[in-house]
Every structure is written in C-alpha cells, then in structure tokens.
Amino acid sequence: MKTSRRNKRARIRKARIRFGIIVLVTIFLMIFLIGKIHSIHEEGVLQEAIKQEAIQQEAIKQEAIQQEAIKQEAVKQEAIKQDAIKQKAKQQKKSDGKPKGKVVYLTFDDGPSKLTDQFLDVLKEQNVKATFFMQGSNLKKTNLQESVKRVIREGHYIGGHSMSHDYQKLYTNKQFVPEMNETLALIHDITGTNPRLVRAPYGSAPGLRSERIRNQIVESGIKLWDWTIDSNDWRLKGHRNQILENIKRETKADVEVVLMHEKSQTLQELTEIITFYRDKGYAFGVYNDDNHFVLNFQNDERL
C-alpha cells in the first residue's frame, strides 16, 4: 500500500517536471520566435532605409548632372551671344575701328573708392554700362574688392591706371609698364578677367613721349586709351553744374570718350550727364578688348 502511494507520488513529480520542461521549452521557443520576427522586421526596415538612401543619392546625382548640363548650355549660349555681339560690332565699325553712329563712353578714373557702389547704383538705375580705370594701391584694399567684383558682375569694364599714380615713377623712372602689368594682374586676381587696356595717369602726353616706353607697352600687349572730353570734375568740388557744362561744350564728335573720376560732385551730376547724352541721341558704349580703337595723344597706331 505504502509502495503504491510512493509510486503514485513519483509519477506525479515526473509529470510536473515534464510539464515544467514543456512550459520552459515553450517559453524559450516563443522568446526565440518573437526575437526572430523582430530581427526580420528590423532587417526589413534597414534594407528599406538603404534602398531609400540609394534612391535619394541617385536623385541628387541626376540633379547634379542636370544642373551641370544647364550650366554648360548657358556657357555655350553665352559664347554664341558674345560671338554674335563681336560679329555685329565688326560689321558696325568704321575704317578707323570706331563704332558707327553716335556712341559715348563714360569712363571713371582712380577707383575703387567708397563711392564705387553708389556710381554703380546710378548706372544700374539708368541701364548704362561704363569703363573704369582702377589704381593698384586702391585695388589692394580688401574692403573695396567686393565693389570691384560688382563692377564686372554688372557688365562694366575695368582697365588699369597704374599702382602709384606717381609721375616721376611712371615716366621719369620708366616704371610705366611694370606698374600697369601689376595693376592688371591685381584686377585679374580679384575679378578673374584679363583686361589689356590701361589709361596713363595725367594722359599719354607728355608722359609717353618716350618711344622707349611706348615700345615696352607694345611688347607687353597692353592697349592705351586717353579721352576726347576732359570734364575737369576733380577740380570742381562744390561746382557740380560746371561738370555738365564742360561736357556739353566739348561734345562735338559722334564718338566721345569722357574722362571723369570717382568724386562726390561727379556722382551728384551723373544722372544729368546721362540724360544729356540720351537727349542728344547717343548710345552708351563700354570698352571691349576685341573691339579696340586707337585713342591716344601720341597718335601711336600701335597702342
């Protein structure tokens, strides 16, 4: 009887152990399956993220390719446009190289200055392009270099006007060409352009009477412009109206090149000067290296 009870208790214990093992195995399997399902889900999310990243990168790549194609097309079209302008200019030039019709070139010396941006504002408002002759000592001033870049950005031309503007250094000591080359290099460094035109401080007469200096200019590939009208604006502070009167009195030819400076009195009178030439039927020209014409007081055809 006792043996029967012991056997029964033993069977119950074994049954409980087996049940416990089954429960533990079941729990383990459930944990394993849940983990596996979660892992599969995470793997799917990761793969989807990788796929979306690849799609995004491909879209960025395609956009970059498209933008580059647009840029190249713009460059091509600009080249075509410039070529057309050059061809048109060639067809419209007179035998002496000057443009046909009534054309005035507004030129400003001695910049850049604190007034450069204000000159540009007026020119932009009036839709007029101009030619600037800038001095190396001013070009070196970093606080003015953004204005220099703006000059080019807005379609104007920048030529050289020496580093020092010093008569003795330029002409007596014959440093004209070295100083002009240095000035032109500065313009290139700031703007990326490659101008070849310069204006001699105080004009080419009498400074460039020396044939030796003129030969050096020719050898260096530099071109030179003086002017047809001297506004004498630099000496007319407080007498701005006289600037326009001087210009009116001297305007006689179909093609005029007006000498002015970056002075406050000139800035104040600039709109009136532009209006005067418009009323006279003049177009406003801007210098172009490809369409150079001779304009120097030495009458040197090589310059």
C-alpha positions as CSV (number, residue, x, y, z in Angstrom):
1,M,0.0,0.0,0.0
2,K,2.8,2.3,1.0
3,T,4.7,1.3,-2.1
4,S,1.7,2.1,-4.2
5,R,1.4,5.6,-2.7
6,R,5.1,6.2,-3.2
7,N,4.9,5.2,-6.9
8,K,2.0,7.5,-7.4
9,R,3.8,10.5,-5.8
10,A,6.8,9.7,-8.0
11,R,4.6,9.6,-11.1
12,I,3.1,13.0,-10.1
13,R,6.5,14.5,-9.6
14,K,7.7,13.2,-13.0
15,A,4.6,14.6,-14.6
16,R,5.2,18.0,-13.0
17,I,8.8,18.0,-14.1
18,R,7.8,17.1,-17.7
19,F,5.1,19.8,-17.6
20,G,7.7,22.4,-16.3
21,I,10.1,21.4,-19.0
22,I,7.4,21.7,-21.7
23,V,6.5,25.1,-20.3
24,L,10.1,26.3,-20.3
25,V,10.7,25.0,-23.8
26,T,7.5,26.7,-25.0
27,I,8.5,30.0,-23.4
28,F,12.0,29.7,-24.9
29,L,10.6,29.0,-28.3
30,M,8.2,31.9,-28.0
31,I,11.0,34.2,-27.0
32,F,13.1,32.9,-29.9
33,L,10.3,33.3,-32.4
34,I,9.5,36.8,-31.1
35,G,13.2,37.8,-31.4
36,K,13.4,36.3,-34.9
37,I,10.3,38.1,-36.0
38,H,11.7,41.4,-34.5
39,S,15.0,40.8,-36.2
40,I,13.4,40.2,-39.5
41,H,11.4,43.4,-39.1
42,E,14.5,45.4,-38.2
43,E,16.3,43.9,-41.2
44,G,13.4,44.9,-43.4
45,V,13.4,48.4,-42.1
46,L,17.2,48.6,-42.6
47,Q,17.0,47.3,-46.1
48,E,14.2,49.8,-46.9
49,A,16.3,52.7,-45.4
50,I,19.3,51.6,-47.5
51,K,17.0,51.4,-50.6
52,Q,15.6,54.9,-49.9
53,E,19.1,56.3,-49.3
54,A,20.2,54.9,-52.6
55,I,17.2,56.4,-54.4
56,Q,17.9,59.8,-52.8
57,Q,21.6,59.7,-53.7
58,E,20.7,58.8,-57.3
59,A,18.3,61.7,-57.4
60,I,20.9,64.0,-56.1
61,K,23.4,62.7,-58.7
62,Q,20.9,63.1,-61.5
63,E,20.0,66.6,-60.4
64,A,23.7,67.5,-60.3
65,I,24.1,66.1,-63.8
66,Q,21.1,68.1,-64.9
67,Q,22.4,71.3,-63.3
68,E,25.8,70.8,-64.9
69,A,24.1,70.3,-68.3
70,I,22.1,73.5,-67.8
71,K,25.3,75.3,-66.8
72,Q,27.2,74.1,-69.8
73,E,24.3,75.1,-72.1
74,A,24.3,78.5,-70.5
75,V,28.0,78.9,-71.1
76,K,27.5,77.7,-74.7
77,Q,24.7,80.1,-75.3
78,E,26.7,83.0,-73.7
79,A,29.6,82.2,-76.0
80,I,27.2,82.2,-79.0
81,K,25.8,85.5,-77.8
82,Q,29.2,87.1,-77.3
83,D,30.3,85.9,-80.7
84,A,27.2,87.4,-82.3
85,I,27.9,90.7,-80.5
86,K,31.5,90.6,-81.8
87,Q,30.4,89.9,-85.3
88,K,27.8,92.6,-85.2
89,A,30.4,95.1,-83.8
90,K,32.8,94.2,-86.5
91,Q,30.1,94.9,-89.1
92,Q,29.3,98.2,-87.5
93,K,32.8,99.6,-87.2
94,K,34.2,102.4,-89.3
95,S,37.5,102.1,-91.1
96,D,39.3,103.6,-88.1
97,G,37.9,100.9,-85.8
98,K,35.4,103.2,-84.0
99,P,31.8,102.2,-83.8
100,K,29.3,103.6,-86.3
101,G,26.7,106.0,-85.1
102,K,26.7,108.2,-82.0
103,V,28.4,106.4,-79.1
104,V,29.7,107.9,-75.9
105,Y,32.0,106.0,-73.5
106,L,31.6,107.2,-69.8
107,T,34.9,106.5,-68.0
108,F,35.8,106.8,-64.4
109,D,39.4,107.0,-63.0
110,D,41.1,106.4,-59.7
111,G,38.8,103.8,-58.2
112,P,37.9,101.7,-56.4
113,S,36.7,104.0,-53.7
114,K,34.0,104.3,-51.1
115,L,31.8,105.8,-53.8
116,T,32.1,103.0,-56.3
117,D,28.9,101.2,-55.2
118,Q,27.0,104.5,-55.5
119,F,28.2,105.1,-59.0
120,L,27.1,101.5,-59.8
121,D,23.7,102.2,-58.3
122,V,23.1,105.1,-60.6
123,L,24.5,103.3,-63.7
124,K,22.2,100.3,-62.9
125,E,19.2,102.6,-62.4
126,Q,19.9,104.3,-65.8
127,N,20.8,101.0,-67.5
128,V,24.1,102.3,-68.6
129,K,27.5,100.5,-68.9
130,A,30.8,102.3,-68.2
131,T,34.5,101.8,-68.2
132,F,36.5,102.1,-65.0
133,F,40.3,102.7,-64.8
134,M,41.4,101.5,-61.4
135,Q,44.5,102.2,-59.4
136,G,46.5,99.3,-57.8
137,S,47.0,101.0,-54.4
138,N,43.2,101.1,-54.1
139,L,42.6,97.6,-55.6
140,K,44.8,96.2,-52.7
141,K,42.2,97.5,-50.1
142,T,40.3,94.4,-49.2
143,N,37.3,96.4,-48.0
144,L,36.8,97.7,-51.6
145,Q,37.3,94.4,-53.5
146,E,33.6,93.4,-53.4
147,S,32.8,96.6,-55.2
148,V,35.4,95.7,-57.8
149,K,33.7,92.3,-58.3
150,R,30.4,94.0,-58.6
151,V,31.7,96.3,-61.4
152,I,32.4,93.2,-63.6
153,R,29.2,91.4,-62.4
154,E,27.1,94.2,-63.7
155,G,28.7,94.3,-67.2
156,H,31.2,97.2,-66.9
157,Y,34.9,97.1,-67.9
158,I,37.9,97.6,-65.6
159,G,41.2,98.7,-67.0
160,G,44.5,99.6,-65.3
161,H,45.5,103.0,-64.0
162,S,49.0,102.2,-62.5
163,M,49.9,101.2,-59.0
164,S,51.2,104.6,-57.7
165,H,49.8,107.3,-60.0
166,D,53.2,108.9,-59.5
167,Y,54.5,110.9,-62.5
168,Q,58.2,110.5,-61.6
169,K,58.0,106.8,-61.0
170,L,55.9,106.1,-64.1
171,Y,57.6,108.3,-66.7
172,T,61.0,109.6,-65.4
173,N,61.9,106.3,-63.8
174,K,60.2,104.4,-66.7
175,Q,58.1,102.1,-64.4
176,F,55.0,102.6,-66.5
177,V,54.8,99.0,-67.9
178,P,55.8,97.2,-64.7
179,E,53.2,99.1,-62.7
180,M,50.5,98.6,-65.3
181,N,51.2,94.8,-65.5
182,E,51.0,94.7,-61.7
183,T,47.7,96.6,-61.8
184,L,46.2,94.3,-64.5
185,A,47.3,91.2,-62.5
186,L,45.5,92.6,-59.5
187,I,42.3,93.1,-61.5
188,H,42.6,89.5,-62.7
189,D,43.2,88.1,-59.2
190,I,40.1,89.9,-57.9
191,T,37.7,89.5,-60.8
192,G,39.0,86.7,-63.0
193,T,39.0,88.9,-66.0
194,N,42.1,89.5,-68.3
195,P,41.9,93.2,-69.3
196,R,44.6,94.7,-71.6
197,L,43.5,98.3,-71.6
198,V,45.1,101.0,-69.4
199,R,44.9,104.7,-69.0
200,A,48.1,106.7,-68.4
201,P,47.8,108.9,-65.3
202,Y,47.8,112.6,-66.5
203,G,47.3,111.3,-70.0
204,S,49.8,109.9,-72.5
205,A,51.0,113.5,-73.3
206,P,53.5,114.5,-72.2
207,G,54.3,111.3,-70.1
208,L,54.6,108.9,-73.0
209,R,56.7,111.0,-75.4
210,S,59.4,108.4,-74.7
211,E,59.3,106.0,-77.6
212,R,61.2,103.5,-75.4
213,I,58.3,103.3,-73.0
214,R,55.8,103.1,-75.9
215,N,57.8,100.2,-77.4
216,Q,57.6,98.4,-74.0
217,I,53.9,98.9,-74.0
218,V,53.5,97.4,-77.4
219,E,55.8,94.5,-76.4
220,S,53.7,93.8,-73.3
221,G,50.5,93.6,-75.3
222,I,48.9,96.5,-73.5
223,K,46.5,98.9,-75.1
224,L,46.0,102.5,-74.2
225,W,43.2,105.0,-74.1
226,D,43.2,108.7,-73.3
227,W,40.0,110.7,-73.8
228,T,38.2,113.1,-76.1
229,I,36.5,115.1,-73.4
230,D,38.0,116.1,-70.0
231,S,35.2,117.0,-67.6
232,N,37.7,118.5,-65.1
233,D,35.4,117.1,-62.5
234,W,38.2,116.5,-60.0
235,R,38.8,120.3,-59.5
236,L,35.1,121.2,-59.3
237,K,34.1,120.3,-55.8
238,G,31.1,122.5,-54.9
239,H,30.6,123.4,-58.5
240,R,28.9,120.2,-59.8
241,N,26.9,122.0,-62.5
242,Q,30.1,123.1,-64.2
243,I,31.0,119.4,-64.9
244,L,28.0,119.1,-67.2
245,E,28.7,122.5,-68.8
246,N,32.2,121.4,-69.6
247,I,30.9,118.1,-71.1
248,K,28.3,119.9,-73.1
249,R,30.8,122.4,-74.5
250,E,33.2,119.7,-75.6
251,T,30.8,117.2,-77.1
252,K,31.2,117.6,-80.8
253,A,32.0,114.2,-82.4
254,D,29.9,111.1,-83.0
255,V,32.2,109.0,-80.8
256,E,33.2,110.6,-77.5
257,V,35.2,109.2,-74.5
258,V,34.5,111.2,-71.4
259,L,37.1,111.4,-68.6
260,M,35.6,111.6,-65.1
261,H,36.7,110.5,-61.6
262,E,35.1,108.8,-58.7
263,K,34.3,112.1,-57.0
264,S,31.2,113.1,-55.0
265,Q,30.4,116.0,-57.3
266,T,30.6,113.7,-60.3
267,L,28.3,111.2,-58.6
268,Q,25.8,114.0,-58.0
269,E,25.8,115.1,-61.6
270,L,26.0,111.7,-63.2
271,T,22.2,111.3,-63.9
272,E,22.2,114.7,-65.6
273,I,25.2,113.7,-67.8
274,I,23.5,110.5,-68.9
275,T,20.3,112.4,-69.6
276,F,22.2,114.9,-71.7
277,Y,23.7,112.2,-73.9
278,R,20.4,110.4,-74.2
279,D,18.7,113.5,-75.4
280,K,21.5,114.0,-77.9
281,G,20.8,110.5,-79.4
282,Y,24.0,108.8,-78.1
283,A,24.2,105.2,-77.3
284,F,26.4,104.2,-74.3
285,G,29.4,102.1,-75.1
286,V,31.6,100.0,-72.8
287,Y,35.1,99.1,-73.8
288,N,35.7,95.6,-75.3
289,D,39.3,94.3,-75.8
290,D,38.2,92.7,-79.1
291,N,37.0,96.0,-80.5
292,H,39.8,98.3,-79.5
293,F,40.3,101.5,-81.5
294,V,43.2,103.9,-81.2
295,L,42.8,106.8,-78.8
296,N,46.0,108.3,-77.5
297,F,47.5,111.8,-77.6
298,Q,50.8,110.4,-79.1
299,N,48.8,109.2,-82.1
300,D,50.7,105.9,-81.9
301,E,48.7,103.5,-84.1
302,R,50.2,100.5,-82.2
303,L,48.6,101.5,-78.9
